[in-house]
Amino acid sequence: MTEAASDYKNSLPCETSQREAVCASAKQKELRPVTLCGGKALGRHLRRGGPRLDVYSSFTLAIFSLNNCRVTHRSCRGLRLQELETGILGPINCALEEAQKAIQQLFGKIKDIKDKAEKSEQMVKEITRDIKQLDHAKRHLTTSITTLNHLHMLAGGVDSLEAMTRRRQYGEVANLLQGVVNVLEHFSRYTGIPQIRQLSERVKAAQNELGQQILADFEEAFPSQSTKRAGGPSNVLRDACLVANVLDPRIKQEIIKKFIKQHLSEYLLLFQENQDVAWLDKIDRRYAWIKRQLVDYEEKYGRMFPLEWCMTERIAVDFCHITRAELAKIMHTRAREIEVKLLLFAIQRTTNFEGLLAKRFSGSTLSDAAVKKTEPPPPSTNPFLEDETTPEEEAPMEKSDAEKPKRPKVPDNPFHGIISKCFEPHLYVYIESQDKNLSELIDRFVGDFKAQGPPKPNVDEGGAVLPSCADLFVYYKKCMVQCSQLSTGEPMIALTTIFQKYLREYARKILSGNLPKTSSGSSGLTITSLLKEKEGSEVAKFTLEELCLICSILSTAEYCLATTQQLEEKLKEKVDSNLVERINLMGEMDTFSQVISNSIALLVQDLDAACDPALTAMSKMQWQNVEHVGDQSPYVTSVILHIKQNVPIIRDNLASTRKYFTQFCIKFANSFIPKFINHLFKCKPISMVGAEQLLLDTHSLKMVLLDLPSIGSQVVRKAPASYTKIVVKGMTRAEMILKVVMAPHEPLVVFVDNYIKLLADFSTDTFQKILDMKGLKRSEQSSMLDLFRQKLPALSSGVENAASVSLAAPTPEQESSRIRKLEKLIKKRL
């Protein structure tokens, strides 16, 4: 197609070249070119009077040749297009015809292959049909021969079995019976055949006869009556036990039951309820008797019964069940005679015997209903988890033990509780005994404290935990371990109640009861005695011994708080899972927390009261007569002296409880700073020089308070940030008050704005106190108060906006104001 198109393009320049030749000829003859437009144009040219006739002849020839050329070109172009179509479509049609022929050939071959495959399959079926028939025939023949052999064996075996049964040849019967039973299973599908059904009935009859015969032999060898047959076991009985393994399991169970009953009949006679040896004080004789019986059984009858029967263990288990029932019956009858020592003695001997059984036997014969295995709890980091076999160890709850936790010794033997469960209903005697013992222990602690007095201040034990606290928790641990070995059910809940009772008693009698009293007339430590203040009355300062005692009680309360939490966790691990929710010692923890708070409040009150005379002296000084600013005032020296006397003692005695020393510092700052500001307001009138002196004193107190946590200590530590923030905010307010007092009161607007800027206190009472400190007259004060009240509406709106932005961040001034309001409210109520 491409070649034909190129030929067509090459033929186009023919007409153009002819036209160029005609024009060139006319130019040579100096003729005007005439458009080759046909005869009409030529006629017009002639009518105008054109050139000569020969010229027209030449044009005629040229036009004629040109027309011939056009016709020739058109015909050539048509021929070329036809050749082009023929050249393109020809090969395509040929290829299409060839493809159709190939497809027809392929279909033909596929059909041939399919026909051949069907013929091959038919041939294979014909070939294998005979092979299948031969396989079926072979399988049927084999099955028939096997069935006939089994039938022959069954018939012969049944005859032999009946004969051996009559002759009591149990040794041969054991093997033969098992074979007969196995062969009979092959004929389970053919029981409809009379002969097979007859053989099956004969086998069952032989089994029943064997069972009755063996039971009769055992009854004859071991009669149920009290008279025992002389002589040991026979080989006949040993073979009879092998036969019983093949017979109905009820035969085996009947043999075991009768033998054990006969073997333990003597035990029931010896330890009847009316016998002296049946009581708890002679419980060892029960266990000694069964040990002898088990040894005797092993010697006489150990080889008679098969090992898989576990007869020794079965005898021991039945003995345990009988003993448990007999002990429960006799303890119910003689419940008033049960004493704690006797009960614990019996429980100890019983648990020892259960442990011995666990070492000797596997517990495979125990039923799930009789004994319930206890799953060990997960490991804990509780300090109570040290070795529980040595409860006499001192300080069992130290932090070093928490680093090496041990799993509690939970009984994991299958015999645990198989006898000792009968003692659980009577454990109330043990609980009552522990109640009595703990009451005596608390009384002894109280007596020892009164006899020995508080800890000495000049020894290392000052501020240490009271020894009675460790003794109490050691006894708690011993009781808990002992009770958990006896029972992990309701008795543990009862013991927990006893623990709670004496934790409260210890906190009340030993800790709170020995805190120093604030006055001789007070009956004890109360909130009223801590908050009650009487101006002008001297509050007795605690001695060094009393300060050490308070710190010691505080440390003891903290130890009790932490250990009580660990005790709660340990009790929850020991008790049954369904009783965990009933163990809660939060009330006792709150009691110890209250003792800690009271101790800190006493320390704060003592130091605060010691500083009161100095602050009173400050408020009574004539500050308007001060002529020059000197060193710190005497009252500041007095305050610093009291701080340096008390704080180092408290810090050294609370070295092990650093966080509570920090609480003491914070509470003292919250108490002292508002009181100092209140006494500052009482200093009136104040001159400019007096205000400067007070500002100097305030700065000195501020620096002392900032250094309060480490004052008098060789090791300088940075004060906690929370404490530093309280001191800086509070004392800065005192400094701002003095700066306002020092500022000139004229002009009034400037003074009021300065007051608002420095103090940011919108209370009229505070503004009135500032004016009193300046010593202004009432007329001057009234004008200032009016101006201040005029600014209050705008200021209050600004305060509300500011409060809405920073509501969660109250200033120390606001905190101090809240504390003062609380104190006033309590005083009014009192």
C-alpha positions in Angstrom: 0.0 0.0 0.0 2.9 2.4 0.8 4.5 1.7 -2.6 1.3 2.4 -4.5 0.8 5.7 -2.8 4.4 6.8 -3.6 3.8 5.9 -7.2 0.7 8.0 -7.3 2.5 11.0 -5.8 5.3 10.7 -8.4 2.8 10.8 -11.3 1.3 14.2 -10.3 4.2 16.5 -11.6 3.4 15.4 -15.2 0.6 18.0 -15.7 2.6 20.7 -14.1 5.6 20.2 -16.4 3.3 20.3 -19.5 1.8 23.6 -18.5 5.3 25.0 -18.0 6.3 23.9 -21.5 3.3 25.6 -23.1 4.0 28.9 -21.3 7.6 28.8 -22.3 6.6 28.3 -25.9 4.2 31.3 -25.9 6.8 33.5 -24.3 9.2 32.7 -27.0 6.7 33.7 -29.6 6.0 36.9 -27.7 2.4 35.9 -27.1 0.3 36.7 -24.0 -0.4 33.7 -22.0 -3.9 32.5 -22.2 -5.6 30.6 -19.5 -6.4 27.1 -20.6 -10.0 27.3 -19.9 -11.5 25.7 -23.0 -13.1 26.7 -26.4 -15.1 29.7 -25.1 -12.0 31.5 -24.1 -10.5 30.8 -27.5 -13.6 32.1 -29.3 -13.5 35.4 -27.4 -9.9 35.7 -28.2 -10.5 35.3 -31.9 -13.3 37.8 -31.9 -11.1 40.5 -30.5 -8.7 40.0 -33.3 -6.0 37.7 -32.0 -2.7 36.6 -33.6 -2.1 34.4 -36.6 -3.7 31.0 -37.3 -0.6 29.0 -36.8 -0.3 30.2 -33.3 -3.8 29.0 -32.5 -2.9 25.7 -34.1 -0.1 25.3 -31.7 -2.3 26.1 -28.8 -4.9 23.6 -30.0 -2.3 20.9 -30.1 -1.1 21.8 -26.7 -4.5 21.8 -25.2 -5.3 18.5 -26.9 -2.2 16.9 -25.6 -2.9 18.3 -22.1 -6.4 16.8 -22.0 -5.0 13.5 -23.2 -2.5 13.7 -20.4 -5.2 14.3 -17.8 -7.3 11.4 -19.1 -4.3 9.2 -19.1 -3.4 10.2 -15.6 -6.9 9.5 -14.2 -7.0 6.1 -15.8 -3.5 5.4 -14.4 -4.6 6.5 -10.9 -7.6 4.2 -11.0 -5.5 1.3 -12.0 -3.0 2.0 -9.3 -5.8 2.2 -6.6 -7.2 -1.1 -7.8 -3.7 -2.6 -7.7 -3.3 -1.2 -4.2 -6.5 -2.8 -2.9 -5.6 -6.0 -4.6 -2.1 -6.0 -3.0 -3.4 -5.3 0.5 -6.6 -7.5 0.7 -5.1 -10.4 -1.1 -2.7 -11.7 1.5 -5.2 -11.1 4.3 -7.8 -13.2 2.6 -5.3 -16.0 2.1 -4.2 -15.9 5.7 -7.8 -16.1 6.9 -8.6 -19.1 4.7 -5.5 -20.9 6.0 -6.5 -20.2 9.6 -9.9 -21.6 9.0 -8.5 -24.7 7.5 -6.1 -25.1 10.5 -9.0 -24.7 13.0 -11.0 -27.3 11.2 -8.0 -29.7 11.3 -7.6 -29.1 15.1 -11.2 -29.8 15.8 -10.9 -33.0 13.9 -7.8 -34.1 15.9 -9.5 -33.2 19.2 -12.5 -35.3 18.3 -10.2 -38.2 17.4 -8.4 -38.0 20.8 -11.7 -37.9 22.7 -12.9 -40.9 20.9 -9.7 -42.8 21.6 -9.9 -41.8 25.3 -13.4 -43.1 25.6 -12.3 -46.3 24.0 -9.3 -46.6 26.4 -11.5 -45.9 29.5 -13.9 -48.6 28.4 -11.0 -51.0 28.0 -9.6 -50.2 31.5 -13.1 -50.8 33.1 -13.3 -54.1 31.3 -9.8 -55.1 32.5 -10.3 -54.0 36.2 -13.8 -55.5 36.6 -12.3 -58.9 36.9 -9.6 -57.7 39.4 -12.2 -56.1 41.7 -14.2 -59.3 41.7 -11.1 -61.2 42.7 -10.4 -58.7 45.5 -13.9 -58.9 46.9 -13.7 -62.7 46.8 -10.4 -62.6 48.6 -11.6 -60.2 51.4 -14.8 -62.2 51.9 -12.8 -65.4 52.1 -10.3 -64.0 54.6 -13.1 -62.6 56.7 -14.9 -65.9 56.7 -11.8 -67.8 57.7 -11.0 -65.3 60.5 -14.6 -65.5 61.7 -14.5 -69.3 61.7 -11.3 -69.3 63.6 -12.7 -66.8 66.2 -15.8 -68.9 66.5 -13.7 -72.0 67.0 -11.7 -70.2 69.6 -14.8 -68.8 71.3 -16.5 -72.1 71.5 -13.4 -73.8 72.9 -12.6 -70.9 75.2 -16.1 -70.9 76.7 -15.9 -74.7 77.4 -12.5 -74.3 79.0 -13.6 -71.3 81.0 -16.6 -73.2 82.5 -14.4 -76.1 83.4 -11.6 -74.0 85.0 -14.2 -72.0 86.9 -15.6 -75.2 88.5 -12.0 -76.2 89.4 -11.1 -72.6 90.7 -8.1 -72.4 88.4 -8.0 -68.6 88.7 -4.5 -68.3 87.3 -5.5 -69.8 83.9 -9.0 -68.2 84.0 -7.5 -64.7 84.2 -5.7 -65.0 80.9 -8.4 -67.1 79.2 -11.2 -64.9 80.2 -9.5 -61.8 78.8 -9.0 -63.6 75.5 -12.6 -64.8 75.4 -13.9 -61.4 76.0 -11.7 -59.9 73.3 -12.9 -62.6 70.8 -16.5 -62.0 71.8 -16.2 -58.4 70.8 -15.7 -59.5 67.2 -19.1 -61.1 67.2 -21.0 -58.0 68.6 -22.6 -57.5 65.1 -23.8 -61.1 64.9 -25.7 -61.4 68.1 -28.8 -62.1 66.0 -27.5 -65.5 65.2 -28.8 -68.0 67.8 -25.5 -69.8 68.2 -23.5 -66.6 68.7 -26.1 -65.3 71.2 -25.9 -68.6 73.1 -22.2 -68.4 73.4 -22.4 -64.8 74.6 -24.9 -65.8 77.3 -22.6 -68.6 78.4 -19.7 -66.1 78.8 -21.8 -63.7 80.8 -23.0 -66.6 83.0 -19.4 -67.7 83.5 -18.4 -64.1 84.5 -21.3 -63.9 87.0 -20.4 -67.3 88.5 -16.7 -66.2 88.7 -17.7 -63.0 90.5 -19.9 -64.7 93.1 -17.3 -67.4 93.6 -14.5 -65.0 94.2 -16.5 -62.9 96.6 -17.4 -66.1 98.5 -13.7 -67.1 98.6 -12.8 -63.7 100.0 -15.6 -63.9 102.5 -14.4 -67.2 103.6 -10.8 -66.0 103.9 -11.7 -62.7 105.6 -15.0 -63.2 107.5 -16.9 -60.2 108.5 -17.3 -61.5 112.1 -14.8 -60.5 114.7 -13.0 -63.8 114.6 -10.1 -63.7 112.2 -9.0 -66.7 110.2 -5.5 -67.9 111.0 -2.9 -67.9 108.3 -1.9 -65.5 105.5 -3.1 -65.0 102.0 -3.2 -67.8 99.4 -2.1 -67.9 95.8 -5.8 -68.7 94.9 -6.8 -65.3 96.2 -4.0 -63.6 94.4 -5.1 -65.1 91.1 -8.7 -64.3 92.0 -7.7 -60.6 92.2 -6.3 -60.9 88.6 -9.6 -62.4 87.5 -11.5 -59.5 89.2 -9.6 -57.1 87.1 -11.2 -58.6 84.0 -14.7 -58.9 85.6 -17.2 -56.2 86.3 -15.5 -53.3 88.2 -18.2 -53.7 90.9 -16.6 -57.0 91.9 -13.3 -55.3 92.4 -14.8 -52.5 94.4 -16.7 -55.0 96.6 -13.5 -57.0 97.3 -11.7 -53.8 98.3 -14.6 -52.5 100.4 -15.0 -55.8 102.3 -11.2 -56.2 102.9 -10.7 -52.7 104.2 -13.8 -52.9 106.4 -12.6 -56.1 107.9 -9.1 -54.6 108.3 -10.3 -51.5 110.1 -12.9 -53.2 112.2 -10.5 -53.4 115.1 -9.9 -49.6 114.9 -13.6 -48.9 115.4 -13.6 -51.1 118.5 -10.5 -49.7 120.1 -11.3 -46.0 119.6 -15.0 -46.0 120.3 -16.4 -42.7 121.6 -16.7 -43.9 125.2 -13.0 -45.0 125.3 -10.4 -42.9 127.0 -8.0 -43.2 124.0 -10.6 -41.6 121.7 -10.1 -38.1 123.2 -7.9 -35.5 121.6 -5.1 -35.8 124.2 -4.4 -39.4 123.0 -4.8 -38.7 119.3 -1.2 -39.9 118.7 -2.4 -43.4 119.4 -4.8 -43.4 116.5 -2.0 -42.6 114.1 0.4 -45.0 115.7 -2.2 -47.8 115.3 -2.7 -47.2 111.5 1.1 -47.1 111.0 1.4 -50.5 112.5 -1.5 -51.8 110.5 0.0 -50.5 107.2 3.3 -52.2 108.0 1.5 -55.4 108.9 -0.5 -55.3 105.7 2.6 -54.8 103.6 4.2 -57.8 105.1 1.2 -60.1 104.9 -1.0 -59.0 102.0 1.3 -56.8 100.0 1.7 -59.4 97.2 -1.9 -60.6 97.2 -3.4 -57.5 95.6 -2.2 -56.1 92.3 -0.1 -52.9 92.6 -2.5 -50.9 90.6 -5.2 -51.4 93.2 -3.1 -49.2 95.7 -4.5 -51.1 98.6 -2.1 -49.5 101.2 -3.2 -46.0 100.1 -6.9 -47.0 100.1 -6.6 -48.3 103.7 -5.0 -45.0 104.8 -7.6 -42.9 103.0 -10.5 -44.9 104.6 -8.8 -44.6 108.0 -8.7 -40.8 107.5 -12.4 -40.6 106.6 -13.4 -42.7 109.6 -11.1 -40.7 111.9 -12.5 -37.4 110.7 -16.1 -38.5 111.3 -15.2 -40.0 114.8 -13.3 -36.9 115.9 -16.1 -34.6 114.7 -18.6 -36.6 116.6 -16.7 -36.7 119.9 -15.7 -33.0 119.7 -19.3 -32.1 119.2 -20.3 -34.1 122.2 -17.5 -32.8 124.5 -17.2 -29.3 123.0 -16.9 -27.6 126.5 -13.8 -29.7 127.3 -11.8 -28.4 124.3 -9.0 -26.1 125.3 -6.7 -24.1 123.1 -3.6 -26.0 123.9 -5.4 -29.3 123.5 -6.9 -28.2 120.2 -3.6 -27.0 118.8 -1.9 -30.2 120.0 -4.4 -32.3 118.1 -4.2 -30.1 115.0 -0.4 -30.2 115.0 -0.3 -34.0 115.3 -3.0 -34.4 112.6 -1.2 -32.1 110.1 2.0 -33.9 110.7 0.3 -37.2 109.9 -1.3 -35.7 106.8 2.2 -34.6 105.7 3.5 -38.1 106.3 0.8 -39.5 104.1 1.6 -37.0 101.3 5.3 -38.2 101.4 4.3 -41.9 101.3 1.4 -41.9 98.8 0.5 -40.0 95.6 -3.2 -39.5 96.4 -4.4 -41.1 93.2 -7.3 -42.9 95.0 -8.7 -39.7 96.5 -11.9 -38.4 95.0 -12.4 -34.7 94.1 -15.2 -34.4 96.5 -13.1 -35.6 99.4 -10.1 -33.5 98.9 -9.8 -30.2 97.1 -6.4 -29.1 96.0 -5.5 -25.5 96.8 -3.8 -23.6 94.1 -0.8 -21.6 95.3 -1.3 -17.8 95.1 1.0 -15.7 92.9 4.2 -14.4 94.3 4.1 -11.2 96.3 6.6 -8.6 97.4 5.1 -8.4 100.8 7.5 -8.3 103.8 5.4 -11.0 105.5 6.7 -13.5 102.9 9.9 -14.3 104.7 10.5 -17.9 105.8 7.4 -18.8 107.7 9.0 -21.7 109.5 10.9 -19.3 111.8 8.2 -16.9 113.2 10.6 -16.1 116.2 12.8 -14.0 114.0 13.0 -10.3 115.0 11.9 -7.5 112.7 10.2 -9.6 110.1 9.0 -6.7 108.1 12.2 -4.9 107.2 12.6 -3.5 103.7 15.5 -5.8 103.0 13.1 -8.8 103.1 10.9 -7.1 100.6 13.8 -7.3 98.1 13.8 -11.1 98.3 10.2 -12.1 98.4 9.3 -15.8 99.0 6.2 -17.6 98.0 3.9 -18.5 100.9 4.0 -22.1 102.0 0.5 -23.2 100.9 -0.2 -26.9 101.5 0.0 -28.6 98.1 -0.3 -32.2 99.2 -3.5 -34.0 98.4 -4.0 -35.2 102.0 -4.1 -31.7 103.5 -7.3 -31.3 105.4 -8.5 -34.8 105.0 -8.7 -35.1 108.8 -7.9 -31.6 110.0 -11.1 -30.2 108.4 -13.0 -31.5 111.4 -11.3 -29.0 113.7 -12.4 -26.0 111.7 -15.8 -25.6 113.5 -14.0 -25.5 116.8 -11.4 -22.9 115.9 -13.5 -20.2 117.6 -11.6 -21.4 120.7 -8.4 -20.5 119.1 -9.7 -17.1 118.0 -10.9 -16.3 121.5 -7.6 -17.4 122.9 -5.8 -15.0 120.5 -8.1 -12.2 121.5 -7.2 -12.8 125.1 -3.5 -13.1 124.4 -3.5 -9.8 122.4 -5.3 -8.0 125.2 -2.7 -9.1 127.6 0.0 -8.1 125.2 -1.4 -4.6 124.8 -1.6 -4.3 128.6 2.0 -5.4 128.9 3.0 -2.8 126.4 1.3 -0.1 128.4 2.9 -1.3 131.6 6.4 -1.5 130.0 6.1 2.0 128.7 5.1 3.4 132.0 7.9 1.5 133.8 10.6 2.3 131.3 9.4 5.8 130.3 9.9 7.6 127.0 13.1 7.0 124.9 16.2 8.8 126.1 17.0 11.9 124.0 20.8 11.5 123.9 21.0 8.0 122.5 20.6 6.7 118.9 17.2 5.3 119.7 15.7 8.8 120.0 12.8 9.1 117.6 13.1 5.4 116.6 10.2 3.1 116.3 8.9 1.8 119.7 10.0 -1.8 120.3 6.4 -2.8 121.2 5.3 -2.1 117.6 7.7 -4.7 116.2 6.6 -7.2 118.9 3.0 -6.7 118.0 3.4 -7.4 114.3 5.7 -10.4 115.0 2.9 -11.8 117.1 0.4 -11.0 114.3 2.5 -12.8 111.8 2.8 -15.9 114.0 -1.0 -16.0 114.5 -1.7 -15.5 110.8 0.7 -18.3 109.7 -0.7 -20.6 112.4 -4.3 -19.9 111.5 -3.7 -20.2 107.7 -2.4 -23.7 108.4 -5.5 -24.5 110.3 -8.0 -22.9 108.0 -8.2 -20.3 105.2 -12.0 -19.8 105.5 -14.1 -18.0 108.1 -11.6 -18.4 111.0 -9.2 -16.1 109.0 -12.0 -13.5 108.8 -12.5 -13.7 112.5 -8.8 -13.4 113.1 -8.7 -10.3 110.9 -11.4 -8.8 113.1 -9.2 -9.4 116.1 -6.2 -7.8 114.3 -8.3 -4.7 113.6 -9.5 -4.4 117.1 -6.0 -4.4 118.6 -4.5 -2.2 116.0 -6.9 0.4 117.1 -6.2 -0.4 120.8 -2.4 0.0 120.1 -3.0 3.4 118.4 -5.2 4.6 121.2 -3.3 3.3 124.3 0.3 3.3 123.2 0.5 6.1 120.6 -2.2 8.7 121.2 -2.3 7.9 124.9 1.4 8.7 125.4 1.5 11.9 123.4 2.4 14.9 125.7 -0.6 16.9 126.9 -0.8 20.6 125.9 -2.0 21.5 129.4 -2.4 19.8 132.8 -6.1 20.0 132.7 -6.7 18.3 129.4 -7.7 14.7 129.4 -6.1 13.8 126.1 -5.1 14.9 122.6 -8.0 16.5 120.7 -8.5 18.9 117.9 -9.9 21.4 120.4 -6.7 21.3 122.4 -4.6 21.8 119.3 -6.5 24.8 118.0 -7.4 26.5 121.3 -5.4 29.6 121.9 -5.7 32.0 124.8 -4.0 35.3 124.4 -1.9 36.3 127.4 -1.6 32.7 128.7 1.8 31.0 128.8 1.8 27.7 127.0 4.3 25.3 128.6 7.1 24.4 126.2 7.9 20.7 125.6 11.0 19.4 127.0 13.7 17.6 125.0 12.4 14.2 126.2 8.9 15.1 125.2 10.0 16.3 121.7 11.8 13.0 121.3 8.8 11.1 122.5 6.5 12.8 119.9 8.9 12.1 117.1 9.2 8.5 118.3 5.4 8.1 118.3 5.2 9.7 114.8 7.8 7.3 113.5 6.0 4.4 115.1 2.7 5.4 113.6 4.3 5.6 110.2 5.8 2.1 110.6 2.4 0.8 111.7 0.7 2.5 108.7 3.0 0.9 106.2 3.0 -2.5 107.9 -0.8 -2.5 108.2 -1.1 -2.1 104.5 1.3 -5.1 104.0 -0.7 -7.1 106.5 -3.8 -6.5 104.6 -2.2 -7.7 101.4 -0.9 -10.8 103.1 -4.2 -11.6 104.6 -5.9 -11.4 101.2 -3.3 -13.8 99.9 -3.9 -16.3 102.7 -7.7 -16.3 102.8 -10.0 -18.1 100.3 -10.7 -16.2 97.1 -14.4 -15.8 97.8 -13.6 -14.0 101.1 -11.0 -11.5 99.9 -13.5 -8.6 99.7 -14.2 -8.9 103.4 -10.7 -8.0 104.4 -10.3 -4.2 104.7 -7.9 -2.4 107.1 -8.5 1.1 105.8 -10.0 2.2 109.0 -6.9 1.2 111.0 -4.7 2.9 108.4 -6.7 6.1 108.9 -6.3 5.8 112.6 -2.5 5.8 112.3 -2.6 8.6 109.8 -4.5 10.6 112.4 -1.8 9.9 115.0 0.8 11.2 112.6 -1.2 14.4 112.0 -1.7 14.9 115.7 2.0 14.5 116.3 3.0 17.0 113.7 0.3 19.4 115.0 1.8 19.1 118.5 5.3 19.9 117.2 4.0 22.9 115.2 2.0 24.1 118.2 5.0 23.8 120.5 7.3 25.9 118.3 4.5 28.3 117.4 3.7 28.8 121.1 7.4 29.4 121.9 7.4 32.2 119.4 4.3 33.9 120.7 6.0 35.9 123.5 8.4 37.4 121.0 5.6 38.4 118.6 3.7 39.8 121.5 6.7 41.9 122.5 7.0 43.1 118.9 3.4 44.3 118.9 3.9 46.2 122.2 7.0 48.1 121.1 6.7 51.9 120.5 7.5 51.9 116.9 6.7 55.6 116.4 9.6 56.4 118.8 12.3 54.4 117.0 14.9 56.9 115.9 17.4 54.9 113.9 17.6 51.6 112.1 20.0 49.1 113.7 20.5 45.4 113.7 17.6 42.9 114.0 15.3 43.5 117.0 15.4 41.4 120.2 12.2 39.7 119.3 13.6 38.4 116.1 16.6 37.0 118.0 14.2 35.3 120.4 12.2 33.7 117.5 15.4 32.5 115.8 16.7 31.1 119.1 13.6 29.0 119.6 13.7 27.8 116.0 17.4 26.8 116.4 16.5 24.9 119.6 13.6 22.9 118.3 14.1 22.3 114.6 17.4 20.4 114.7 16.0 18.1 117.4 12.9 17.4 115.4 14.9 16.9 112.2 17.3 14.5 113.7 14.6 12.4 115.3 12.6 12.4 112.0 15.6 11.4 109.9 13.9 8.2 108.9 10.7 9.9 107.9 11.9 12.9 105.9 8.5 13.6 104.3 6.9 14.2 107.7 9.6 16.6 108.6 8.8 18.5 105.4 5.1 18.5 106.5 6.1 19.9 109.8 8.0 22.7 108.2 5.1 23.5 105.8 2.6 23.5 108.6 4.8 25.7 110.8 5.2 28.2 108.0 1.4 28.2 107.3 0.9 28.8 111.1 3.7 31.3 111.9 3.5 33.6 108.9 -0.2 34.6 109.2 0.3 35.0 113.0 3.3 37.3 112.3 1.3 39.4 109.9 -1.5 39.7 112.5 0.9 40.9 115.1 2.4 43.2 112.5 -1.0 44.9 112.1 -1.0 45.5 115.9 2.1 47.6 115.6 0.6 51.1 115.5 1.4 53.8 115.0 4.7 53.2 113.1 7.1 55.9 112.0 9.1 55.8 108.9 12.2 54.7 110.8 10.1 52.1 112.7 8.7 50.7 109.4 12.3 50.4 108.1 13.3 48.5 111.2 10.3 46.2 110.9 11.1 45.7 107.2 14.7 44.7 108.2 13.3 42.3 110.9 10.9 40.8 108.4 13.6 40.1 105.9 15.7 38.5 108.7 12.8 36.2 109.6 12.2 35.4 105.9 15.8 34.2 105.5 15.6 32.2 108.7 12.4 30.5 107.5 13.9 29.8 104.1 16.8 28.0 105.8 14.5 26.3 108.3 14.7 22.7 107.0 18.5 22.7 107.2 19.1 25.1 110.1 21.8 24.0 112.5 22.8 21.1 110.2 26.3 20.4 109.0 24.8 19.1 105.7 23.1 21.9 103.9 20.2 20.7 101.8 18.0 22.7 99.5 14.6 23.3 100.9 11.7 21.7 99.2 10.1 23.9 96.5 6.6 23.7 98.0 7.9 25.0 101.3 10.0 27.7 99.7 7.0 28.9 97.7 4.9 29.3 100.9 7.6 31.2 102.8 8.4 33.5 99.9 4.7 34.4 99.2 3.8 34.8 102.8 6.8 36.9 103.9 6.7 38.9 100.7 3.2 40.0 101.7 4.5 41.2 105.1 7.2 43.2 103.3 4.6 44.7 101.0 2.5 45.8 104.0 5.5 47.6 105.5 6.4 49.2 102.2 2.8 50.5 101.9 3.1 51.9 105.5 6.4 53.6 104.5 4.8 55.2 101.4 3.5 58.9 101.9 -0.2 59.1 102.2 -0.5 62.2 100.0 -1.7 62.5 97.3 -4.5 60.1 98.3 -5.0 58.6 94.8 -1.4 57.7 94.5 -1.4 56.1 98.0 -4.5 54.0 97.2 -3.1 52.9 93.8 0.2 52.0 95.5 -1.7 49.9 98.1 -3.7 48.1 95.4 -0.6 47.5 93.3 1.6 46.2 96.2 -0.9 44.2 98.2 -3.7 43.3 95.8 -6.0 43.1 98.8 -9.4 44.5 98.3 -10.6 44.1 101.9 -11.6 47.3 103.6 -10.5 45.8 107.0 -7.0 45.4 105.7 -6.9 48.9 104.3 -8.2 50.2 107.6 -5.4 48.4 109.4 -2.8 49.9 107.1 -4.2 53.4 107.9 -4.1 52.6 111.6 -0.4 51.5 111.3 0.4 54.9 109.7 -1.3 56.7 112.6 -3.6 58.8 110.5 -6.4 60.7 112.0 -10.0 59.6 111.5 -10.8 62.4 109.2 -8.0 61.5 106.9 -8.9 57.9 107.1 -12.5 58.6 106.1 -11.5 60.3 102.9 -9.1 57.6 102.0 -11.7 54.9 102.7 -14.2 56.7 100.5 -11.7 56.8 97.7 -10.8 53.2 98.2 -14.5 52.2 98.2 -15.0 54.1 94.9 -12.3 52.0 93.3 -13.7 48.7 94.6 -16.4 48.1 91.9 -13.9 48.4 89.1 -11.4 46.4 91.1 -13.8 43.7 91.9 -14.7 43.1 88.2 -11.0 42.9 87.4 -10.6 40.5 90.3 -13.4 38.3 88.9 -11.8 38.2 85.5 -8.5 37.4 86.9 -10.0 34.7 89.1 -11.7 33.1 86.1 -8.4 32.9 84.4 -6.4 31.6 87.3 -8.9 29.8 89.4 -6.8 26.8 90.0 -3.8 28.6 91.3 -4.7 30.4 94.7 -2.0 32.7 96.1 -0.4 32.1 99.5 -2.2 35.1 100.7 -5.5 33.5 99.8 -4.4 30.3 101.5 -3.5 32.2 104.7 -6.9 34.0 104.6 -8.6 30.7 104.4 -6.7 29.3 107.3 -7.5 32.4 109.4 -11.2 32.1 108.5 -11.1 28.4 109.5 -9.4 29.3 112.8 -12.0 32.0 113.6 -14.8 29.6 112.8 -13.5 26.9 115.1 -12.9 29.4 117.9 -16.4 30.7 117.6 -17.8 27.2 117.8 -15.6 26.4 120.8 
